[in-house]
Amino acid sequence: MPRTTTHQTSFLLQVMTLGLLVEIQLLAHRSHAMSADAGTARCRGDQAAALLAVKRFLFFTGSATSGPATTTLPSWREGTDCCRWEGVGCNNVTGMVTALNLASRNLAGAVPDSIRNLTALEVVLLGSNKLTGPVPLDAHIFPYLTEVDLSNNSFWGTVPASFFTQPTLQRLCLNMNRLSGAIEEFQNPSATLTYVDLSSNQLTGAIPTSFAYLTALQILQLDHNNFTGTLDLNPFVRLKNLTMISASYNPLLSASGDGSKIDASNNSITSLNLAYCNLTRLPQVLRYLPELGDLDLSCNQIQGEIPQWIWRNMSSLNLSHNLFTTVGRPPHYVNIMYIDLSFNMLRGAVPFPSNGDRLDYSNNKFSSIPQSSFLRFIQINPLLERSGLTTYSVNLANNELSGPIPYSECREQYALRMLDLSGNNLSGSVPPYLLKGCGQLIMLNLRGNHLDGTWPDKTSESCQLQLIDLHGNHIQGRLPRSLARCQYLIALDIGGNHFTDSFPIWMGQLPQLRLIILRNNNFHGPVSISPLVEKNSSADYFSRVRIIDLAGNRFNGDLAPDFFKSFKSMVWDPNRTIAEYDDYTTVSAKEGFISYLVAVDVAMKQQYMRVSKVSTDLVVIDLSSNRFSGFIPRSISNLSSLHVVNLSRNAFGGNIPRELGQLARIESLDLSWNHLVGEIPQELATVTTLAWLNLSYNDLSGRIPSGSQFSTFTSSSFQGGNKGLYGCPLLVKCNLTFVTSPSSSLPPPVREGSTFEDIMLWLFVGVGFGVGFALTIVLQVVCSGRREKIAHSAR
């Protein structure tokens, strides 16, 4: 399941960003009101001159939405009142510039030193531009600064330490730049600075201990830098106003703090994020943070036990990707909205809390599920349900769970949305309550277990399922017809089971179905659209399907000539937008803020590969290893978005359709082990995207077409059967001479493709002639010398 640092942290930052944007708008309105007041003083001449000097160094980069522009800040004109210029605010009495708001204006260039003449500046908002150069502000020159936002630019150099001693500064945002070097320790720390964001830079060295003496500090964000050393959390606990410390993604940074000799009774820290650092143990100071509600220590190297004191009422607990081995069961009174303990080495029983929204315990070694608590901790929180901010999910994939899936009363008050039990050793049958009782379930993944029995025909009338994955079990019987109620179903994967049924044409009218995997079961009979369906021309059957895999079954008979015309989503129309093809770039089950990516196994290029992130661009038809016969329908050529076609190991006869050359996006084509006859169409040689081809074990004849793409294929693409085939890369009648390409006017000749085997053959032939010729000369010389010696002795 996709993962961010934490859900609640993201939401908090979104709220803060929204608040900042509102503040910016109010500032602009206030500045305009100050300027428009008839009783205000006009801008001073030196202030206007300084602003015009700044304008001369900046240029407008344009944007895709606003179109090209030739004038930067058009209202900034010499001879006009600068207090009425866009983005400028002035003091009503002195006419000095006090506010400069040029955020998100596609401005580029370096801010010149002339800005230093605007010494009365209080607010400077230059964020989200393309500005470069060193940080243009210094608190020594601008003594009245209250807010500075230079974020999301390309400023470089060091962070001026004067910002942290400025007596009036409240907010400092330097994040998302190219700032580097160490931050110096500073004297006389500010008593007004509440918000510091230095994240997403290239800062190095130790985090200054002076930060812990910014007495008004509420939020400190240092993520995505290269800080080193150890962050001592003890002094930060003394700060009564501090609510967040975030220093994730500093891979050489560690953290310490035992909490001893500290009065933490007035501590307000609610969020601590130290993911992707260099932690090897839990800082003990955490147990002395009573308000802590959001803890992210993921992707570290912390070992041993998850202590009992870690369990408390929290919004989010993320200890994933560590080396923990044991964990105790949470107390019955603990409520945690989001818990992620995935990718550790935890053993024993799964520790369910008494209440929670999202639990990810995947990729551990848990061996049992407490019967009394399975799924019973998930209850609707009315407030969160109305806000749409919650998704109830349980992920226990890739553990060592065994035995049957525990029973649970999954009723309406249990709002389970996603359940992943894949990759375990679970046995027994699929509990009916998962389909009928859990009416809100959108994703059910039971892949890779030992489940057997039949699939219960108990699907809820109000089925919300988007993804069903039962691949790799031992389930048998018919595919339940009640699945037709799942009108939101996007992907169905029941491959690798023992289902015995006919082709589920009744699933064709599911309007959202994109993937259908029936591989390696006992499906049988013809695959066709019934005459009743054909008469109903208004019906769209399988119209959105982009991957259909029927391989390894007992389907038989001819494919109807118009069979492939149903798959309308496989037809590429250059006049359509991407949005018209699909709503998203990846196939996924979605609920609220959470999306579960659909993963499938695809036979492609002679490999059976796991595609863990299925793009909506991936288009596959796999009918291999069945008993299909007759001709390959020419209508397949209309599916111009196809990437993979596998019709191997059937009984198709007739010629290879020339129309396959129209599949301009195809990468893998396998027609091997059939009864195809005739010549290989020259049109196939023109498909430049074709990276893998297998036509072996057929009855093809004639010359193998030449072409730039065919020259990359080895003899294994053609040999085996096909006794009448000849030409490169086969050894039969392979022309190794250079020929001039008729389509090229350049003098260098173009070779008809040859393989390594052909070259080695001629090399050995040449060596053979050379050795034979050399031996002949040597023998002549030796024999001649012996004759002369005999003649000399005779004399």
Order of alpha helices (4+ residues) and beta strands (2+ residues): alpha-alpha-beta-beta-beta-beta-beta-beta-beta-beta-beta-beta-beta-beta-beta-beta-alpha-beta-beta-beta-beta-beta-beta-beta-beta-beta-beta-beta-alpha-beta-beta-beta-beta-alpha-beta-beta-beta-beta-beta-beta-beta-beta-alpha-beta-beta-alpha-beta-beta-beta-beta-beta-beta-beta-beta-beta-beta-beta-beta-beta-beta-beta-alpha
